[in-house]
Amino acid sequence: MRHLMSPLDFTTEELDKLFDLAAEIEADPERFAHVCDGKILATAFYEPSTRTRLSFEAAMLRLGGKVIGFSDAGSSSAAKGESVSDTIKVISQYADICAMRHPKEGAAFVAASKSEIPVINAGDGGHQHPTQTLADLMTIRSMHGKLSGFKIGLCGDLKFGRTVHSLINALVRYEGISFVFISPPELKVPDYIIDMLKEKNIPYTEVIKLEEVIADLDMLYMTRVQKERFFNEEDYVRLKDFYILTKEKMSMASKDMLVLHPLPRVNEISVEVDDDPRACYFKQVKYGMYVRMALIMTLLGINTEVNNA
């Protein structure tokens, strides 16, 4: 039995196979419409979510499986004080696989250590968000053609953004990647990531102004300033509008620069950018569903050649 706690749980070769399978599903979804008949996915979401939870549910339903679960800790026995360990032991009796989101770092790891079924970390605090990273990598590979040889700017909340941390850790395994970190000092990327980049001799720069670097980027990964990660309202209000990507700023960028965003968007990307062919953030949503379909199949050990005749 295998779990997914971090993007690093899969080798780059395994990721290639996963993305190949996701591409097959995208090309011929009917072929995979019944591969999970009789299987049940449990979504244990202790924290609000739209895309991730619905993406997992859509993925399982499109594979022919069924879904059970809860979308808020208040509607589960966690409200009565039940531990994550006990909850996953119960879920293991009902479902074949579980996707868990939790506000506390390491909660999914605790669940995996006690589970009788595969557990997927669907986000734990400000730590990891591996399936969003898989969606990001799938989008880059599909739109850019490869997962190597590009300069990516990460802009906004680089301190608390678990999507950013996961993506950086995943990308450092590919050749020719360089990073530009764009954030106010209060939201700069954590020191442990900088230390890791230095240790691996991976080029990076840190700047405050997006306008200074946008022309040099192959990709721009925008993030929202996350209100739920702040300890006081005043700091959030001061920083929430620090970066807004507009049509004017897009005019400074390369004609081939891709814009990604894990969503939800608040106002850090103006809606006028949505029609720009370089805007890929809604494509990310669809790629995320396909890659989660491939991940569910992989962790359940379902033969990818099923219905291939």
RAUR-V953381 format. One line per field, one symbol per residue. phi: phi as a letter, one per 20 degrees, with the letter a starting at -180 (. if undefined). psi: psi as a letter, one per 30 degrees, with the letter a starting at -180 (. if undefined). A space follows every 10 residues. Layout:
phi=???
psi=???
This chain:
phi=.cdcdbgffd fffffgffff fffffffbff fdfcfdgnec dddddebgad ffffffffgf ffenecccqc dbgfddfgfe offggfffff gfeddebcdc dbfefnffff fffdeecfdd fepcleecbf ffffffffff ffeenadbmb ddedcoeeed fffffffgff ffedemecdc edafgfcfff fffgfffffe lefbcccdef gfcffeeebc deceeegfee ebffffffdf dfccedgfff feeffdfedd afmfedbfcf ffegeffefd fefgffffff fffffggffe meffegmef
psi=kkljelfffk leeeeeeeee eeeeeeeiee fgfgfgkflk kkjjjgkkkd eeeeeeeeee efgfalklal gkefglfeff gkleeeeeee effelflkkk kkfkkfeeee eefflflkkk jgkjbgdlie feeeeeeeee eeefflhlhl kkkkkbjfef jfeeeeeeee ffflkgklkj jjllefglkl efeeeeeeeg hkkllkleke fffeffkfkj jklljjeffk fkeeeeeeff gekjkleeef ffllfgkkkl kflkkdgfjk fffefkffjg ffeeeeeeee eeeeeeeeff hkjfgkgf.
